[in-house]
Amino acid sequence: MNKKGFTLLELLAVIIILAIIALITTPTVLNVINNARRDAAKDKAWGIMKAVEYAYTEEQSNTGATVALPVEVNFSKDSTPRVVESGAEIKFSGDKPIGGKVIMHTNGKLSCCNLKFGDYYCTTKDGIEMNCDTKELNDCAAKDAEI
């Protein structure tokens, strides 16, 4: 008698092979997702820094008044970000950080300190290299003061 179909042992072997493939690929997929989120937070932080620079420049050109440097813009969950001295509103599209600050130093360079997007805190090292991590950096304001 010729029976068509799979034996229980053959089905069990296929299930085991699929489970092994899932175990191998899951960490890789999760790592790719986390890297994408971190890179998105990094891009958002650069965008916020450019928005602060634009608001400062626009305030200088529109009012004719000199806004003294350094300029610090603080971000929090429930406030509208503004250039501290002049009160110019920072306009940008996309997600607003729920914490942190952006500083325009006396030499005109920008840095950010713990701009929080989702689970990531973004901070510039040396005003050029952006670092986004799940841990808040405690001394970034002191570190960026000498850019």
C-alpha positions as CSV (number, residue, x, y, z in Angstrom):
1,M,0.0,0.0,0.0
2,N,1.4,3.4,-1.1
3,K,0.6,6.2,1.4
4,K,1.3,9.8,0.6
5,G,2.3,12.3,3.3
6,F,4.9,13.0,5.8
7,T,5.8,11.0,8.9
8,L,5.7,12.6,12.3
9,L,9.5,12.4,12.5
10,E,9.9,14.3,9.2
11,L,7.5,17.1,10.4
12,L,9.4,17.3,13.7
13,A,12.7,17.7,11.9
14,V,11.4,20.6,9.8
15,I,10.0,22.3,12.9
16,I,13.4,21.9,14.7
17,I,15.2,23.4,11.7
18,L,12.8,26.4,11.5
19,A,13.3,27.0,15.3
20,I,17.1,27.0,14.9
21,I,16.8,29.5,12.0
22,A,14.5,31.7,14.1
23,L,16.9,31.6,17.1
24,I,19.8,32.6,14.8
25,T,18.1,35.5,13.0
26,T,16.1,37.1,15.8
27,P,19.0,38.8,17.5
28,T,20.3,40.1,14.2
29,V,16.9,41.5,13.3
30,L,16.5,43.2,16.7
31,N,20.0,44.7,16.4
32,V,19.1,46.2,13.0
33,I,15.9,47.7,14.5
34,N,17.8,49.2,17.5
35,N,20.5,50.6,15.2
36,A,17.8,52.2,13.0
37,R,16.2,53.8,16.0
38,R,19.5,55.1,17.3
39,D,20.4,56.5,13.8
40,A,17.0,58.2,13.6
41,A,17.5,59.8,17.0
42,K,20.9,61.0,15.8
43,D,19.4,62.6,12.6
44,K,16.7,64.3,14.7
45,A,19.3,65.7,17.0
46,W,21.3,67.2,14.1
47,G,18.0,68.6,12.7
48,I,17.3,70.3,16.1
49,M,20.8,71.8,16.2
50,K,20.3,73.2,12.7
51,A,16.9,74.6,13.7
52,V,18.6,76.4,16.7
53,E,21.2,77.8,14.4
54,Y,18.6,79.0,11.9
55,A,16.5,80.6,14.7
56,Y,19.5,82.5,16.0
57,T,20.5,83.7,12.5
58,E,17.0,84.7,11.7
59,E,16.7,86.6,15.0
60,Q,19.9,88.4,14.3
61,S,18.8,89.4,10.8
62,N,15.2,90.3,11.5
63,T,15.7,92.4,14.6
64,G,19.1,93.9,13.9
65,A,19.9,93.4,17.6
66,T,22.9,91.3,18.6
67,V,22.0,88.2,20.6
68,A,25.1,87.5,22.7
69,L,26.7,84.2,22.6
70,P,26.7,81.6,24.2
71,V,23.0,80.9,23.5
72,E,21.3,78.0,25.3
73,V,18.0,76.4,24.2
74,N,16.4,74.0,26.7
75,F,14.0,71.4,25.7
76,S,11.4,69.8,27.9
77,K,8.2,67.8,27.3
78,D,5.7,70.6,27.9
79,S,7.5,73.8,26.8
80,T,8.0,75.6,23.6
81,P,11.8,75.8,22.9
82,R,13.1,79.4,22.5
83,V,16.4,81.1,22.3
84,V,16.9,82.1,25.9
85,E,18.0,85.7,25.6
86,S,15.9,86.9,22.7
87,G,12.9,84.7,23.1
88,A,12.9,83.6,19.4
89,E,10.9,80.4,18.9
90,I,12.7,77.4,17.5
91,K,10.8,76.1,14.5
92,F,11.3,72.6,13.2
93,S,9.4,69.7,11.8
94,G,9.4,66.2,13.2
95,D,9.7,64.9,16.8
96,K,10.5,67.4,19.5
97,P,13.0,66.2,22.1
98,I,11.5,65.5,25.5
99,G,14.6,66.8,27.3
100,G,18.1,68.2,26.9
101,K,19.6,71.3,25.5
102,V,21.4,72.8,22.6
103,I,24.2,75.3,23.1
104,M,25.7,77.8,20.6
105,H,29.1,78.6,21.9
106,T,31.0,81.9,21.8
107,N,32.9,80.7,18.7
108,G,29.6,79.9,16.9
109,K,29.9,76.1,17.1
110,L,26.9,74.1,18.2
111,S,26.7,71.2,20.7
112,C,23.9,69.3,22.2
113,C,23.5,67.8,25.7
114,N,21.2,64.8,26.3
115,L,18.6,65.6,23.7
116,K,16.2,62.8,24.4
117,F,14.3,61.1,21.6
118,G,12.4,57.9,22.7
119,D,14.9,55.8,24.6
120,Y,18.0,57.6,23.3
121,Y,20.0,60.5,24.7
122,C,22.0,62.3,22.0
123,T,25.1,64.3,22.9
124,T,27.9,65.8,20.8
125,K,31.4,65.0,21.5
126,D,33.7,67.9,20.4
127,G,30.8,69.6,18.6
128,I,31.2,67.3,15.6
129,E,30.6,63.7,16.5
130,M,27.1,62.7,17.7
131,N,26.7,60.0,20.2
132,C,23.3,58.5,21.0
133,D,22.9,56.1,23.8
134,T,20.2,54.8,26.2
135,K,22.1,56.2,29.1
136,E,22.2,59.9,30.0
137,L,25.6,61.6,30.0
138,N,26.0,63.5,33.3
139,D,28.8,65.9,32.6
140,C,28.1,66.8,28.9
141,A,27.6,70.6,29.7
142,A,31.0,70.9,31.3
143,K,32.6,68.8,28.6
144,D,31.2,70.9,25.8
145,A,32.0,74.2,27.4
146,E,35.5,74.3,25.8
147,I,34.6,73.5,22.2
